[in-house]
Amino acid sequence: MRVLNIGSINIDHVYGVDYFVRPGETLAASSYSTFAGGKGFNQSVALARAGAATCHSGRVGPNAEWLVRRLGQESVDTTFVLADEVATGHAIIQVVPSGENSIVLFGGANRTITEADVTTALSSCSSGDYVLLQNEISSVPYAIQCAHEKGLRIVFNPAPMSGDVRHYPLALVDIFILNETEAEQLTGRTNPEDIRAIMREQYPRSATVLTRGSKGTVYFDCESELKQPALVVDAVDTTAAGDTFVGFFLAELMHTGDPAKALALGCRAAAICVTRVGAADSIPLRKEMETIQPDKSRVRGKPRR
Protein backbone atom coordinates (compact mmCIF):
# COMPACT_ATOMS: atom_id res chain seq x y z
CA MET A 1 0.00 0.00 0.00
CA ARG A 2 1.27 3.45 -0.86
CA VAL A 3 0.08 7.05 -1.17
CA LEU A 4 0.20 9.16 -4.33
CA ASN A 5 0.34 12.82 -3.40
CA ILE A 6 -0.75 15.02 -6.31
CA GLY A 7 0.43 18.24 -4.75
CA SER A 8 2.15 21.58 -4.86
CA ILE A 9 5.88 22.25 -4.73
CA ASN A 10 6.93 25.74 -3.64
CA ILE A 11 9.87 27.87 -2.64
CA ASP A 12 9.12 29.54 0.70
CA HIS A 13 10.58 32.98 1.39
CA VAL A 14 10.35 33.43 5.16
CA TYR A 15 10.75 36.81 6.88
CA GLY A 16 11.01 37.29 10.63
CA VAL A 17 9.05 40.40 11.64
CA ASP A 18 7.95 42.00 14.91
CA TYR A 19 4.33 42.09 13.73
CA PHE A 20 2.39 41.51 10.50
CA VAL A 21 2.85 44.38 8.08
CA ARG A 22 -0.10 46.78 7.86
CA PRO A 23 -1.62 48.26 4.67
CA GLY A 24 0.61 51.00 3.26
CA GLU A 25 3.45 50.21 5.66
CA THR A 26 7.05 49.28 4.91
CA LEU A 27 8.38 47.02 7.63
CA ALA A 28 12.00 45.95 8.14
CA ALA A 29 12.50 42.21 8.61
CA SER A 30 14.82 40.91 11.30
CA SER A 31 15.68 37.75 9.34
CA TYR A 32 15.25 36.08 5.95
CA SER A 33 15.48 32.43 4.92
CA THR A 34 14.59 30.36 1.88
CA PHE A 35 13.08 26.90 2.31
CA ALA A 36 11.59 24.15 0.20
CA GLY A 37 7.84 24.10 0.81
CA GLY A 38 4.32 24.01 -0.54
CA LYS A 39 1.53 22.03 1.07
CA GLY A 40 2.06 19.09 -1.26
CA PHE A 41 5.84 19.06 -0.79
CA ASN A 42 5.54 19.33 3.00
CA GLN A 43 2.95 16.58 3.20
CA SER A 44 5.06 14.24 1.05
CA VAL A 45 8.06 14.84 3.31
CA ALA A 46 5.91 14.23 6.39
CA LEU A 47 4.49 11.02 4.91
CA ALA A 48 7.96 9.72 4.06
CA ARG A 49 9.42 10.65 7.45
CA ALA A 50 6.47 8.91 9.10
CA GLY A 51 7.30 5.74 7.18
CA ALA A 52 4.73 5.72 4.37
CA ALA A 53 5.64 4.64 0.84
CA THR A 54 5.11 7.93 -0.98
CA CYS A 55 5.00 9.05 -4.61
CA HIS A 56 4.69 12.73 -5.52
CA SER A 57 3.10 14.10 -8.70
CA GLY A 58 3.41 17.78 -9.59
CA ARG A 59 5.21 20.46 -11.58
CA VAL A 60 8.10 22.84 -10.99
CA GLY A 61 9.50 25.71 -13.02
CA PRO A 62 12.99 26.43 -14.37
CA ASN A 63 15.99 26.04 -12.07
CA ALA A 64 14.00 24.08 -9.50
CA GLU A 65 15.80 20.76 -9.80
CA TRP A 66 16.98 21.15 -6.21
CA LEU A 67 13.40 20.80 -5.01
CA VAL A 68 12.96 17.52 -6.88
CA ARG A 69 16.31 16.26 -5.56
CA ARG A 70 15.21 17.17 -2.05
CA LEU A 71 12.10 15.03 -2.36
CA GLY A 72 14.22 12.17 -3.65
CA GLN A 73 16.54 12.52 -0.68
CA GLU A 74 13.48 12.00 1.53
CA SER A 75 12.82 8.67 -0.24
CA VAL A 76 9.84 10.13 -2.11
CA ASP A 77 9.29 8.74 -5.62
CA THR A 78 9.49 11.74 -8.00
CA THR A 79 8.80 9.90 -11.26
CA PHE A 80 5.74 12.08 -11.90
CA VAL A 81 7.24 15.48 -11.02
CA LEU A 82 7.50 17.36 -14.33
CA ALA A 83 9.41 20.48 -15.42
CA ASP A 84 7.50 23.51 -16.70
CA GLU A 85 8.38 26.87 -18.26
CA VAL A 86 6.14 28.67 -15.75
CA ALA A 87 7.83 29.89 -12.57
CA THR A 88 7.87 27.52 -9.61
CA GLY A 89 5.16 28.24 -7.07
CA HIS A 90 6.33 30.30 -4.14
CA ALA A 91 5.15 31.84 -0.90
CA ILE A 92 6.01 35.00 1.02
CA ILE A 93 5.73 34.16 4.71
CA GLN A 94 5.85 36.58 7.64
CA VAL A 95 6.60 35.00 11.02
CA VAL A 96 6.12 36.98 14.25
CA PRO A 97 7.84 36.21 17.60
CA SER A 98 4.85 34.17 18.85
CA GLY A 99 5.32 31.76 15.94
CA GLU A 100 2.15 32.83 14.10
CA ASN A 101 2.53 33.27 10.35
CA SER A 102 0.91 35.15 7.48
CA ILE A 103 1.27 33.79 3.92
CA VAL A 104 0.97 35.23 0.40
CA LEU A 105 0.96 32.42 -2.16
CA PHE A 106 1.72 32.38 -5.91
CA GLY A 107 0.63 29.15 -7.60
CA GLY A 108 2.98 29.21 -10.59
CA ALA A 109 3.72 25.78 -12.09
CA ASN A 110 1.41 24.16 -9.53
CA ARG A 111 -1.51 25.60 -11.47
CA THR A 112 -0.38 24.03 -14.77
CA ILE A 113 -0.95 20.41 -13.72
CA THR A 114 -3.08 18.88 -16.49
CA GLU A 115 -5.65 16.11 -16.56
CA ALA A 116 -3.16 14.12 -18.63
CA ASP A 117 -0.60 14.50 -15.81
CA VAL A 118 -3.15 13.18 -13.34
CA THR A 119 -4.12 10.24 -15.55
CA THR A 120 -0.49 9.22 -15.98
CA ALA A 121 0.27 9.40 -12.28
CA LEU A 122 -2.88 7.50 -11.30
CA SER A 123 -2.00 4.73 -13.76
CA SER A 124 0.78 3.71 -11.37
CA CYS A 125 -1.65 3.07 -8.50
CA SER A 126 -3.30 -0.14 -7.42
CA SER A 127 -6.69 -0.67 -5.81
CA GLY A 128 -6.49 0.19 -2.12
CA ASP A 129 -3.77 2.81 -2.52
CA TYR A 130 -4.37 6.31 -1.17
CA VAL A 131 -4.44 9.56 -3.14
CA LEU A 132 -3.76 12.77 -1.23
CA LEU A 133 -4.88 16.13 -2.63
CA GLN A 134 -4.71 19.76 -1.53
CA ASN A 135 -6.15 22.86 -3.21
CA GLU A 136 -2.89 24.55 -4.29
CA ILE A 137 -2.92 22.79 -7.67
CA SER A 138 -5.05 22.57 -10.81
CA SER A 139 -7.13 19.56 -11.98
CA VAL A 140 -8.31 18.63 -8.47
CA PRO A 141 -11.91 17.74 -9.46
CA TYR A 142 -10.61 15.48 -12.24
CA ALA A 143 -8.18 13.82 -9.84
CA ILE A 144 -10.96 13.09 -7.34
CA GLN A 145 -13.21 11.60 -10.01
CA CYS A 146 -10.51 9.46 -11.60
CA ALA A 147 -9.08 8.25 -8.30
CA HIS A 148 -12.55 7.13 -7.23
CA GLU A 149 -13.09 5.26 -10.50
CA LYS A 150 -9.83 3.37 -9.88
CA GLY A 151 -10.97 2.28 -6.43
CA LEU A 152 -8.43 4.45 -4.59
CA ARG A 153 -8.91 5.99 -1.15
CA ILE A 154 -9.11 9.79 -1.49
CA VAL A 155 -7.88 12.16 1.23
CA PHE A 156 -8.61 15.84 0.59
CA ASN A 157 -7.14 18.78 2.49
CA PRO A 158 -8.94 21.73 0.78
CA ALA A 159 -6.35 24.37 1.57
CA PRO A 160 -6.30 27.10 0.57
CA MET A 161 -10.08 27.01 0.61
CA SER A 162 -11.90 28.64 -2.31
CA GLY A 163 -15.48 28.91 -3.49
CA ASP A 164 -14.79 26.44 -6.29
CA VAL A 165 -14.29 23.63 -3.79
CA ARG A 166 -18.04 23.31 -3.21
CA HIS A 167 -18.42 22.36 -6.88
CA TYR A 168 -15.85 19.56 -6.69
CA PRO A 169 -17.16 15.95 -6.56
CA LEU A 170 -16.76 15.97 -2.77
CA ALA A 171 -19.15 13.08 -2.25
CA LEU A 172 -16.36 10.83 -3.55
CA VAL A 173 -13.85 11.93 -0.88
CA ASP A 174 -13.09 9.30 1.74
CA ILE A 175 -11.40 11.53 4.32
CA PHE A 176 -11.59 15.31 4.69
CA ILE A 177 -8.87 17.03 6.73
CA LEU A 178 -10.05 20.52 7.67
CA ASN A 179 -8.93 23.27 9.99
CA GLU A 180 -11.55 25.49 11.62
CA THR A 181 -11.47 28.11 8.86
CA GLU A 182 -11.84 25.55 6.09
CA ALA A 183 -14.63 23.78 7.95
CA GLU A 184 -16.51 27.06 8.37
CA GLN A 185 -16.14 27.91 4.68
CA LEU A 186 -17.30 24.44 3.65
CA THR A 187 -20.27 24.15 6.01
CA GLY A 188 -21.12 27.74 6.94
CA ARG A 189 -20.85 26.84 10.64
CA THR A 190 -18.30 27.50 13.38
CA ASN A 191 -19.59 25.25 16.15
CA PRO A 192 -17.92 21.81 15.99
CA GLU A 193 -21.21 20.03 16.67
CA ASP A 194 -22.88 21.86 13.78
CA ILE A 195 -19.92 21.15 11.51
CA ARG A 196 -20.10 17.48 12.39
CA ALA A 197 -23.85 17.32 11.73
CA ILE A 198 -23.57 18.99 8.33
CA MET A 199 -20.58 16.90 7.20
CA ARG A 200 -22.36 13.71 8.24
CA GLU A 201 -25.51 14.76 6.38
CA GLN A 202 -23.83 15.95 3.18
CA TYR A 203 -21.04 13.36 3.01
CA PRO A 204 -22.33 10.26 4.83
CA ARG A 205 -19.66 7.93 3.36
CA SER A 206 -16.80 10.22 4.37
CA ALA A 207 -14.77 10.64 7.53
CA THR A 208 -13.65 14.09 8.67
CA VAL A 209 -10.65 15.22 10.69
CA LEU A 210 -11.15 18.67 12.23
CA THR A 211 -7.95 20.30 13.49
CA ARG A 212 -8.58 23.02 16.10
CA GLY A 213 -5.13 24.28 17.10
CA SER A 214 -4.82 24.55 20.88
CA LYS A 215 -8.26 22.91 21.25
CA GLY A 216 -7.03 19.64 19.82
CA THR A 217 -8.25 17.46 16.97
CA VAL A 218 -11.49 15.60 16.28
CA TYR A 219 -12.15 12.63 13.99
CA PHE A 220 -15.68 11.61 13.11
CA ASP A 221 -17.59 9.58 10.56
CA CYS A 222 -21.23 8.54 10.32
CA GLU A 223 -20.93 6.20 13.32
CA SER A 224 -18.21 7.38 15.67
CA GLU A 225 -16.27 10.33 17.07
CA LEU A 226 -12.76 10.53 18.52
CA LYS A 227 -11.03 13.45 20.24
CA GLN A 228 -7.32 14.07 20.70
CA PRO A 229 -6.03 16.94 22.88
CA ALA A 230 -3.18 19.11 21.66
CA LEU A 231 0.19 19.17 23.44
CA VAL A 232 1.93 21.90 25.43
CA VAL A 233 4.97 23.27 23.60
CA ASP A 234 6.53 26.70 23.09
CA ALA A 235 5.84 27.45 19.42
CA VAL A 236 8.40 29.45 17.44
CA ASP A 237 7.01 28.93 13.91
CA THR A 238 3.70 27.27 13.02
CA THR A 239 4.50 26.99 9.30
CA ALA A 240 3.88 23.42 8.07
CA ALA A 241 2.38 22.22 11.34
CA GLY A 242 -0.87 21.34 9.60
CA ASP A 243 1.00 19.56 6.80
CA THR A 244 3.02 17.62 9.36
CA PHE A 245 -0.19 16.47 11.01
CA VAL A 246 -1.65 15.38 7.67
CA GLY A 247 1.40 13.31 6.75
CA PHE A 248 1.80 11.55 10.10
CA PHE A 249 -1.94 11.02 10.54
CA LEU A 250 -2.30 9.42 7.13
CA ALA A 251 0.87 7.33 7.43
CA GLU A 252 -0.30 5.88 10.74
CA LEU A 253 -3.83 5.30 9.45
CA MET A 254 -2.42 3.40 6.47
CA HIS A 255 -0.20 1.35 8.77
CA THR A 256 -2.65 0.48 11.55
CA GLY A 257 -6.14 1.35 10.29
CA ASP A 258 -6.72 2.94 13.71
CA PRO A 259 -7.91 6.60 13.62
CA ALA A 260 -7.18 7.07 17.34
CA LYS A 261 -3.53 6.09 16.92
CA ALA A 262 -3.34 8.24 13.80
CA LEU A 263 -4.70 11.31 15.62
CA ALA A 264 -2.26 10.86 18.49
CA LEU A 265 0.77 10.51 16.22
CA GLY A 266 -0.28 13.42 14.02
CA CYS A 267 -0.69 15.73 17.01
CA ARG A 268 2.69 14.74 18.51
CA ALA A 269 4.43 15.34 15.18
CA ALA A 270 2.79 18.75 14.74
CA ALA A 271 3.79 19.70 18.29
CA ILE A 272 7.45 19.03 17.49
CA CYS A 273 7.16 20.88 14.19
CA VAL A 274 6.07 24.18 15.76
CA THR A 275 9.16 24.28 17.97
CA ARG A 276 11.35 24.67 14.86
CA VAL A 277 11.78 27.29 12.16
CA GLY A 278 10.88 26.57 8.53
CA ALA A 279 8.48 24.42 6.57
CA ALA A 280 9.72 20.99 5.41
CA ASP A 281 12.90 21.46 7.44
CA SER A 282 10.84 21.55 10.64
CA ILE A 283 9.09 18.20 10.08
CA PRO A 284 10.30 15.57 12.57
CA LEU A 285 11.42 12.02 11.97
CA ARG A 286 9.24 9.21 13.28
CA LYS A 287 11.86 8.20 15.84
CA GLU A 288 11.44 11.62 17.48
CA MET A 289 7.85 10.92 18.46
CA GLU A 290 9.00 9.54 21.82
CA THR A 291 10.35 12.96 22.83
CA ILE A 292 6.86 14.43 23.34
CA GLN A 293 4.35 12.57 25.47
CA PRO A 294 0.65 12.48 24.56
CA ASP A 295 -0.67 13.35 28.02
CA LYS A 296 -0.72 17.15 27.76
CA SER A 297 -3.75 19.29 27.03
CA ARG A 298 -2.87 22.04 24.61
CA VAL A 299 -0.30 23.62 22.33
CA ARG A 300 0.71 27.27 22.39
CA GLY A 301 0.36 28.78 18.93
CA LYS A 302 -2.12 28.02 16.17
CA PRO A 303 -0.90 26.09 13.11
CA ARG A 304 -1.75 27.95 9.93
CA ARG A 305 -0.34 25.59 7.35
FENGI-V626236 format. One record per helix or strand of 3 or more residues. SS is the DSSP state (H for helix, E for strand). FROM is the first residue (numbers start at 1). TO is the last residue. If there is no record, write none. Layout:
SS	FROM	TO
SS	FROM	TO
//
This chain:
E	3	6
E	10	16
E	31	37
H	39	49
E	54	60
H	65	73
E	77	83
E	89	95
E	101	106
H	108	112
H	115	122
E	130	134
H	140	149
E	153	157
H	163	167
H	170	172
E	175	179
H	180	187
H	192	202
E	207	211
H	213	215
E	217	220
E	225	228
H	241	256
H	259	273
H	280	282
H	286	291
//
